[in-house]
Amino acid sequence: MHKTENTDILIVGQGLAGTLLSYHLFRQNIAHRVIDIPKEGSASRAAAGLINPIVVKRVTKTWQADLFQPYAHQLYKELETLLNTRFYYPQSISKLYGKEDEQFWQHRLDKAALHNYISVKARKDLPNGIRQPYGYGTIHPCARLDMATLLDSYREFLHQKNMLIEAGVDDEDIILTETDITWKHLQARRIIFCRGSYDASSRFFKHLKWNNTKGELLDVTIPNLQLKNILSKGIFVMPIADQRFKIGATYAHQWENLAPSPEKRDELLTKWAAISDLPLTITQPLTGIRPTFADRRPLLTFLNDHPQIGIFNGLGSRGGLMAPYLAKEMAEKLKSI
């Protein structure tokens, strides 16, 4: 029989939310353990890691962009130093214009005060193979976050600090008292769930208004494309290594399983064919379930009837941008209660 161990906080799930929450607790010397076992369909593992402060279609700032973007840049660079690993790559986005787009961007530039985020004047200096009849505008500062490398590196950090428990958590194994929780041999003041879409089926969180979506990407090779920045035109084309790119992404509100969909693959390939004749080879299809709520806002809260239980979830497709600052907010909540 295991002897009961005490810690302050238990974090369930080591996706992006759980990883960054753990890091903020670590920075504040708040004792905690992370409980995680990798799961199929993890959005963090499948995500392209695009960090973009602009809603491309409407040419407007994303929610809290002025707050989230600079903090994300600062925190990821800090984490790279701690982990001695590179996973954060600042890049801009080249948005291919349609016939009326340059004029519309100019209108949005002035109306929405986007001077720090977009460059409107059309340029036509993309590599050979990309159709650019009307040129392109630029969105900046953006970045590619190599989430798999970040998660793997931080997982090794947790191992070294003896802060990781590789296990799944059955809700029925959680014992509640008035002041704390016990899970197996661990007793803690609070337990925070960061399991992405899996929390939608938890007995603790079924009452929330979940609106998860299935997303699909293609990991591809394009031998003759020398692209430095991210390309956007109905899809994004993201360079990740020499001749290697990620193309995405799709959205589906209903799905039967996590397998890649031939229809979604064809949708991405059709959109690629609209902007280039260059042949590509699919290296790997990627799928994941994005955790989102009906109001499309992330959730950082505790249960009214069981305040020992919290949730940090609903980051959706912009988790790479939002998670650093929101993890700080959640850590501050935990420190203050």
ZIVEN-V241650 format. One line per field, one symbol per residue. ss: DSSP state (h for helix, s for strand, l for the rest). phi: phi as a letter, one per 30 degrees, with the letter a starting at -180 (. if undefined). psi: psi as a letter, one per 20 degrees, with the letter a starting at -180 (. if undefined). Layout:
BEGIN
ss: ???
phi: ???
psi: ???
END
This chain:
BEGIN
ss: llllsssssssslllhhhhhhhhhhhhllllssssllllllshhhhlllssllssllllsslllhhhhhhhhhhhhhhhhhhhllllsssssssssllllhhhhhhhhhhhllllllssssssllllllslllllsssssssssslhhhhhhhhhhhhhhlllsslllllhhhsssllllsssllssssssssllhhhhhhllllllllsllsssssssssllllllllssslllssssssllssssslllslllllllllhhhhhhhhhhhhllsllllssssssssssllslllllssssllllllsssssllhhhhhhhhhhhhhhhhhhhhhl
phi: .dddccbdbcccjbdddddddedddddchcdabccabebdiddddcddidcbdbdddchbddehedddddddeddddddedddhbcbcbebccccdddecddddddddeddchcddbbcdedcbcddejcdbdcibcbcadbaccddddeddddddededdhcccdacccedddcccdbabbbhcccbdbbccbciddddcdddbdddddbdbccbbbcbcbeccccccdcbaibcbcdbaeicbccabcbbcbacaddeceddedddddddddcacddbbddadbbacddbcedicdbbabdddbddcbbbaidhdceeddeeddddddddeddcc
psi: pqppqprgpppoplbgghghggghgghjkoprqppqppqpjphghiqhkpoojpoggimqqrpkghggghhgggghhghgggilqpionprrpoopqahjhggghgghgghjlkhihqpgppqlkqqqipplhjaqrppqparponhgggggghghggghjljponrrophiipppahiaqpodjppqhqpppljchhihjqhhjhiqmqlqqpqqrporpnhjonphrpqpnhrqoopirojpqpparrppiqqhajqqphghghgghghghiiqipqrpogpqpqroporrhjkqrpnrqpgimiiprporkhbikhhghggghhgghhhghhi.
END
